[in-house]
Amino acid sequence: MREVRLSEKTDLKVGDEIKVGDIFKKGDLVAVTGKSKGKGFAGVVKRWHFAGGPRTHGQSDRLRAPGSIGQGTTPGRVYKGKKMAGRMGSATITIKNLAVVSVDEAKNEIMLSGPVPGIPGGLLIIKKIGSGKLEDLIQETPQIQVQQEEAPEGEGKEEAEKQLEVKEGKDEG
């Protein structure tokens, strides 16, 4: 359960239950926000997809190490934002443009097309961003029609035939 603030005046009172069927219907587009699964402390190979060091040529302890993390005396520090080992996951993730496949008013559940962030049973914030089918919501871009004008009789055809004759003459000779 979570407190929800309304932007406009409604007939709802404090403590009223809002049903899923009152807000969503089949075909609506929604944005789902949740907290991603936590993965704990992760090294650079798992967290940032670093390649790691060589497995051979005497390298016994460099397999999953990050390598160099900066320059020497100048600048004499590690830049902010450097990709290093640390805690991974447990971040707020928003997935947009998921379509509502069905609404089960008896169970107060909705079915979405696509993945949702977080653990099973986790808290999700679902915001309605559009109604109707996705195809109907996409604004059609104006189509520019280009009409090619045909060359007047005798002008373009004669030049094309002359060029063709010249090319054929080069092939033979």
C-alpha positions as CSV (number, residue, x, y, z in Angstrom):
1,M,0.0,0.0,0.0
2,R,1.3,3.5,-0.8
3,E,0.1,7.1,-0.5
4,V,-0.9,8.6,-3.8
5,R,-1.3,12.3,-4.3
6,L,-3.9,13.5,-6.8
7,S,-3.3,16.5,-9.1
8,E,-7.0,17.4,-9.5
9,K,-10.1,17.4,-7.2
10,T,-12.0,14.1,-7.2
11,D,-14.8,12.5,-5.2
12,L,-12.2,10.2,-3.5
13,K,-11.8,10.4,0.2
14,V,-8.9,9.4,2.4
15,G,-8.8,5.7,2.7
16,D,-10.8,4.9,-0.5
17,E,-9.5,2.0,-2.5
18,I,-8.6,2.6,-6.1
19,K,-9.2,-0.4,-8.3
20,V,-7.0,-1.3,-11.3
21,G,-10.0,-1.4,-13.6
22,D,-10.8,2.2,-12.7
23,I,-7.5,3.4,-14.2
24,F,-6.3,1.0,-16.8
25,K,-7.9,-0.8,-19.7
26,K,-6.7,-3.2,-22.4
27,G,-4.4,-1.4,-24.9
28,D,-3.1,1.4,-22.6
29,L,0.5,2.3,-22.6
30,V,2.3,2.5,-19.3
31,A,5.7,3.2,-17.7
32,V,6.7,0.9,-14.9
33,T,9.2,2.0,-12.3
34,G,10.8,-0.3,-9.7
35,K,14.0,-1.1,-7.9
36,S,16.2,-3.5,-9.8
37,K,17.5,-6.7,-8.2
38,G,20.5,-6.2,-6.0
39,K,23.7,-8.1,-6.9
40,G,26.0,-7.1,-4.0
41,F,29.6,-6.1,-4.4
42,A,30.8,-6.9,-7.9
43,G,34.1,-6.6,-9.6
44,V,34.8,-4.7,-12.8
45,V,34.4,-7.8,-15.1
46,K,30.8,-8.4,-13.9
47,R,29.9,-4.8,-13.2
48,W,31.3,-3.0,-16.3
49,H,32.1,-6.0,-18.6
50,F,35.9,-5.5,-18.6
51,A,37.8,-8.1,-20.5
52,G,40.3,-8.8,-17.6
53,G,43.9,-9.6,-18.0
54,P,45.7,-12.4,-19.9
55,R,45.4,-15.9,-18.6
56,T,48.9,-17.0,-19.6
57,H,52.5,-15.6,-19.9
58,G,53.1,-15.7,-16.2
59,Q,49.9,-13.8,-15.1
60,S,48.6,-15.8,-12.2
61,D,46.8,-13.0,-10.3
62,R,45.6,-10.6,-13.0
63,L,42.7,-12.5,-14.5
64,R,39.8,-10.3,-13.3
65,A,41.8,-7.2,-12.3
66,P,40.8,-3.7,-13.7
67,G,44.3,-2.8,-14.9
68,S,45.5,0.8,-14.8
69,I,43.1,3.3,-13.2
70,G,44.8,6.5,-14.4
71,Q,47.9,8.4,-15.3
72,G,51.0,9.1,-13.1
73,T,52.1,12.4,-11.5
74,T,49.9,14.4,-13.7
75,P,47.0,14.6,-12.8
76,G,48.0,12.7,-9.7
77,R,44.5,11.5,-8.9
78,V,41.8,9.2,-10.1
79,Y,39.1,11.0,-12.1
80,K,35.5,11.0,-10.8
81,G,33.2,8.4,-12.4
82,K,36.0,5.9,-13.1
83,K,34.5,2.5,-13.6
84,M,35.7,0.4,-10.6
85,A,34.4,-2.4,-8.5
86,G,31.5,-1.7,-6.2
87,R,27.9,-2.4,-5.3
88,M,25.8,-3.4,-8.3
89,G,22.0,-3.3,-8.8
90,S,19.4,-1.9,-6.4
91,A,18.9,1.1,-8.7
92,T,15.6,2.7,-9.7
93,I,14.7,1.6,-13.2
94,T,11.9,2.8,-15.5
95,I,10.7,0.8,-18.4
96,K,8.5,2.8,-20.8
97,N,5.9,1.9,-23.5
98,L,4.6,-1.4,-22.1
99,A,1.2,-2.2,-23.3
100,V,-1.6,-3.5,-21.0
101,V,-2.6,-6.9,-22.4
102,S,-5.5,-7.6,-20.0
103,V,-7.1,-6.3,-16.8
104,D,-8.5,-8.8,-14.3
105,E,-10.9,-6.7,-12.1
106,A,-11.8,-9.7,-9.9
107,K,-8.2,-10.2,-8.8
108,N,-7.3,-6.5,-9.2
109,E,-4.4,-7.4,-11.5
110,I,-3.1,-6.2,-14.8
111,M,-1.0,-8.1,-17.4
112,L,1.7,-6.2,-19.2
113,S,3.6,-7.0,-22.4
114,G,7.3,-7.0,-21.5
115,P,9.7,-7.1,-18.5
116,V,9.2,-5.3,-15.2
117,P,12.1,-4.4,-12.9
118,G,12.7,-5.9,-9.5
119,I,12.0,-9.0,-7.4
120,P,8.7,-10.9,-7.5
121,G,6.3,-9.3,-5.1
122,G,8.3,-6.0,-5.2
123,L,6.7,-2.5,-5.2
124,L,6.1,-1.1,-8.7
125,I,4.9,2.3,-9.7
126,I,2.7,2.1,-12.9
127,K,2.0,5.4,-14.7
128,K,-0.4,5.6,-17.6
129,I,1.2,7.4,-20.5
130,G,-1.3,6.8,-23.3
131,S,-4.6,5.2,-24.2
132,G,-5.5,3.0,-27.2
133,K,-3.3,0.9,-29.4
134,L,0.4,1.8,-29.9
135,E,-0.2,2.2,-33.7
136,D,-2.9,4.8,-33.0
137,L,-0.7,6.8,-30.6
138,I,2.3,7.2,-33.0
139,Q,1.9,10.4,-34.8
140,E,2.1,10.0,-38.5
141,T,4.8,11.9,-40.1
142,P,3.7,13.9,-43.2
143,Q,4.7,12.0,-46.3
144,I,6.4,14.1,-49.0
145,Q,5.5,12.9,-52.5
146,V,8.0,13.6,-55.2
147,Q,6.7,13.3,-58.8
148,Q,9.3,12.8,-61.5
149,E,8.6,14.8,-64.6
150,E,9.2,12.9,-67.9
151,A,11.5,14.6,-70.4
152,P,9.7,16.0,-73.4
153,E,9.8,13.8,-76.5
154,G,13.1,14.0,-78.3
155,E,15.2,15.8,-75.7
156,G,16.2,13.2,-73.1
157,K,15.8,10.1,-75.2
158,E,18.2,11.2,-77.9
159,E,21.0,12.1,-75.4
160,A,20.5,8.7,-73.6
161,E,20.7,6.9,-76.9
162,K,23.9,8.7,-78.0
163,Q,25.6,7.9,-74.6
164,L,24.5,4.3,-75.0
165,E,26.0,4.1,-78.5
166,V,29.3,5.7,-77.3
167,K,29.5,3.1,-74.5
168,E,28.8,0.2,-76.9
169,G,31.4,1.5,-79.3
170,K,34.1,1.5,-76.5
171,D,33.3,-2.0,-75.6
172,E,33.7,-3.3,-79.2
173,G,36.9,-1.4,-79.9
